[in-house]
Amino acid sequence: MQSKIPSERVRLQGLSEVNPDGKFVLYWMISARRSRHNFSLERAVEWSRELGKPLVILEALRSGYRWASDRLHAFVIQGMAENQRQFSKRKVTYYPYLEKEHGQGRGLLAALAKQSCVVISDDFPCFFLPRMITAATNQIPCRFELVDTNGLFPMRSTDRVFSRAYDFRRFLQKNLLPHLADFPMADPLRNSKLPSLDSIDPAITQRWPAADPAKLVGDLDGLSQFNIDHSVGVSSIEGGSKAAQTRLTVFLNEHLALYGQSRNEPEQDVASGLSPYLHFGHISAHDIFDRICRIEEWTPDRVSKITKGSSRGWWNMSEAAESFLDELITWREVGYNMCALRSDFDQFESLPEWSRKTLEEHTSDPRDHLYELGQFESASTHDPLWNAAQWQLVTTGKMHNYLRMLWGKKILEWSPTPRDALDVMLELNNKYALDGRNPNSYSGIFWVLGRYDRAWGPERPIFGKIRFMSSANTARKLKVKGYIQQFTPGREGEPRLF
Ligand SMILES: Cc1cc2nc3c(=O)[nH]c(=O)nc-3n(C[C@H](O)[C@H](O)[C@H](O)COP(=O)(O)OP(=O)(O)OC[C@H]3O[C@@H](n4cnc5c(N)ncnc54)[C@H](O)[C@@H]3O)c2cc1C
């Protein structure tokens, strides 16, 4: 088949044969939960057109995964309601499925795959998704492709794992440009002229009835029917592609110009707030990049010939735009590189040797403060700034980036061992953060322990050569009084989110 999707983005899983007797092409949407700028959807449309078969899009939400909660469910279901709206305008069959009890949805994919010519899904490199794909491969009796629509650089077009952002940035400066010419279509279903499907086999829809996400969004009390953690409440940050676009527009119009200089100020909160949308695939990095390029009137011929890995100057854009793109592309995608290429990305042993060594040398250093998971979780430490950051996370589902670094460093300092600290960070981040369970969760948490960083002096107790941060220094550098007041634990943190 002639395809516009770059071959580095497509991976064949299992069988390669198309089932000519299949009734439709199936796009099993698992991480790129959107209708626009989506290489996976575009690939599925190409197959539908090639085979002259209808397209079915299955977007399911399991209930039995670790950390499943009202907060995560609401965000995903809001996204599904938006997808339901978008796809209803197109000639595709959208099949939203919500599992109430763990295991209820088992068999649905296999039943649909049996009637498919080809199955396409998203290539997402962490959390339970790679394991789910491996298990699914055995149940798909036709061609099964995974498409990488995560970022600007295709994850698998290098086999090099980058241990420093600087090396990755330099690599991108030498290798990214050709990939920028391969942009996903903004709206792959527009004028797609696909044949339509009368209905999905009733034997399937009776056993696994399609959900009505719009109805649930209208009444989130309905989340009580799912067997998930109801103690992590719904965030006031609304999920879905439409909310993501609104967020992006506000950021570009009101905050981007301040991003370079004020990003670290917790009380200004000029960062984009896009990470939850990027995580659940409600917005595409390509789309964000494109919007920035338009504002900057940027064309690829503007890049600098100097490719030494500097975070400034290569794009030849404004300082603010370059600063933002360094986060969106270099820092975001170096995490995808790690997760795609190293299966131990979430293990302590994956830390660089120097950091493991120094942390282990200082494991038995005395600690002035020691806390257990429950004390951390309830924001009950002696440190008001740390408690405020934790409380922001618990009550809103996000934490300011600079404070996230401090948050992790203090967990390291106040835990019995670095391995305990790692467990606490993973648990709290992935349970409460909307953007948790993402490659960048592991980048950020492991950065606290030395990944992507270098050794620092002087060598200190507990930290050894690991970079140290303190609340006192943070309070000297940044304005935090208002932030501490706003997120005093116990108060229903009134989130002044965007
Ligand atoms: C301990 C710790 C835990 C973290 N956990 C997560 C997590 O669970 N999920 C997550 O997406 N990020 C995580 N980060 C990275 C970073 O804090 C967030 O990506 C950022 O704060 C998201 O806010 P934003 O969308 O407003 O970012 P912006 O500053 O607007 O940046 C735009 C995008 O660039 C990417 N980005 C920004 N900063 C970083 C960074 N330091 N590392 C990697 N990518 C970055 C994100 O995709 C972000 O949405 C963590 C960092 C630390 C130190």
The ligand as an ORCA input file, in Angstrom:
! r2SCAN-3c Opt
* xyz 0 1
  C       9.567     14.773     40.103
  C       9.009     15.130     38.739
  C       7.914     14.437     38.248
  C       7.393     14.744     36.979
  N       6.324     14.022     36.530
  C       5.825     14.286     35.299
  C       4.723     13.553     34.813
  O       4.185     12.693     35.500
  N       4.264     13.832     33.559
  C       4.828     14.810     32.788
  O       4.365     15.036     31.660
  N       5.883     15.511     33.232
  C       6.400     15.297     34.463
  N       7.452     16.030     34.914
  C       8.070     17.035     34.025
  C       7.456     18.461     34.130
  O       7.348     18.812     35.464
  C       6.092     18.557     33.461
  O       6.166     18.036     32.160
  C       5.587     19.981     33.357
  O       5.582     20.593     34.614
  C       4.185     19.973     32.778
  O       3.611     21.240     32.850
  P       3.272     22.045     31.532
  O       2.515     21.205     30.591
  O       2.662     23.337     31.963
  O       4.725     22.267     30.945
  P       5.314     23.365     29.984
  O       6.412     24.030     30.737
  O       4.285     24.210     29.387
  O       6.047     22.496     28.858
  C       5.375     22.016     27.685
  C       5.519     20.513     27.611
  O       6.888     20.131     27.567
  C       7.098     18.930     28.307
  N       7.952     19.204     29.466
  C       8.029     20.354     30.166
  N       8.953     20.235     31.155
  C       9.439     18.983     31.067
  C      10.417     18.263     31.804
  N      11.089     18.805     32.809
  N      10.657     16.979     31.456
  C       9.996     16.401     30.427
  N       9.078     17.049     29.677
  C       8.797     18.316     29.996
  C       5.720     18.488     28.786
  O       5.186     17.599     27.842
  C       4.952     19.787     28.814
  O       3.566     19.636     28.721
  C       7.999     15.753     36.198
  C       9.103     16.447     36.702
  C       9.600     16.144     37.957
  C      10.790     16.898     38.462
*
